[in-house]
């Protein structure tokens, strides 16, 4: 893999991978580390990429797996579960509050529900792509999405 190709991949996918990792891990610095490790792995393993999916999906899969690995560590499990900092944005104040509530509630979902929400809405992957990425059936992904949406709807309804 050339440095030029790596730079193109980072420019094309780096920001969206960072956002996804941040929402996944709830920690900006950990997300940066995971993104860096993701592109290191892309660099080292690009020649082994079999092109059974798009490059974007392959990179997302690497990032998701690294996020899961990070979440399995003992350090991560020590008091990080409900700490989900708000994102800064330039939207009007009311929209910003609604956005923060949504992000907070996504962070409170069980990891398997949060995962499909992030991949579907934030990475804009199709149900089929998510199923391939997670090694699940499409029906299982649809069910997780449905349950996650219901939980989000209920949590946001209670808060309002």
N, C-alpha and C positions, 0 to 999 in steps of 0.2 A: 504494500500500500504506500502510495506517495504521500508526502507531507501536504501537497496541494489538495489531494482528495480529502484527506482528514480535515483540513481547514474548511473545505466546502461543506462537509458533513456537519462540522461544529456550527458553522454559520447557518446552515439550513435547519438544524434540529436542536441545537444547544439550548436555546431559550425555553422551548416547549418542554424539553426533557427536564430542565431545571425546575420549571413550575410544577410539573408532575411529581418530581422527587420531593419538592418542598411540601406539597399537599400530602404526599404519602408519609413522609417522615416527621413533619411538623417542626422542622429545624432547618433554617436556611444554610447554616454552615455544613451540617451533615449532607444536605442536598447537594451543595457545591462539591463536596468530596466524592459523593456517589457519581455525579455527572463526570467529574474528572476521571474516575476509575472506569466509568462506562466507555469513554472515548479512548482510554488506554487499551481496554479490551478490544474495542473495535479495531484499533490500529494493529494489535498483535494477531487478531483472528480473522481479519477481513479476507485473507486468502482462503480460509476454510468456509466462508459464507456460501451456502449452497443455493441461494436465491430461490428458496421455496416460498418466500414471502418477500415483501418489499424491504429495502434497506431500512426504511423508517421503522417498520414493524420489528425488524431484527434488533435495531438499536433500542427501541422501547422495551423489548423483551429482556435485553441485557440490563437495562436500568431497573426494571421491575424486580428482576432476580437479585440485583445488588441491594435494592431497598429492602427486600425480604430478608436477605442475609444480615443487613444492618439491624433490622428489627428483632432478629433472633439473638443478638448479642446481649450479654448480661447488663452491660452498661446502658444500653438503650432502654431496657425494661425497668430501670431504677427511676421511677418517678417522672416519666415522660408522657404518660397516657393521656392526660387531659389538658396538657399545656399546648395550646394551639394559638400562636400569636397572630394578630391581625395583619393583613396585607395592607400596605399603603397604596393609595390610588388617587387619581385626580378627579374622580367623579364628584358630583354634588353630595353634600353631607348625607342626605337621606338614602341615596343609592349606595353610598359607602357603608352605611350601617347595615343595610340589607345584605350587601355583599359579604361583610364580615360575619353576619349571622349565618349565612349559607356556608361559608368556609368553615366556621366553627362547627356547625352541625355535620358537615362532611367529615371533619376530623374525628367526630365522636362515633361515626359508624364503625361497625366491625370491619377488620381489615379486608375480608373478602368482598364486602359490599362497597367499601371505599374504593377498592381497586377497580371494580367495574365502572363506577361513576367517573373516576378520574380518566380511565382509558376511553370511555364512550364520549363524555362531554368535553374533557380538557384536551385529550389527544385526538378526538374525533375519529376513532377507529370504529369500524362496523362491528356488529355482533359476531360475524364470522371471523374477522381478524382477531377479536378478543378471545374467541373460543380457541383458535389456533395458538395464540400467544400463551394462554393459560393451560392449554391441554384439556379443555373441558368441552362438553357438547354445547351446541348453540342454545338448546333449550335451557340448559343450566345457567348460561350467561343471561338469557332473557329473564329467567326467574330471579336471579340475583339483582338485575337491574330493577325489576318490578318491586322487589322487597326493599331495596335501597331507596327508591323513589318514595315508596309509602312511608318509610321511616323518616325521611327528610321532610315530607309533607306534614306528617304528624308533629314532628319536633318544631317545625317553623310555625305551625298553626297554634301550638301550645304557647310558644314564646310571644306571639302577637296577641 
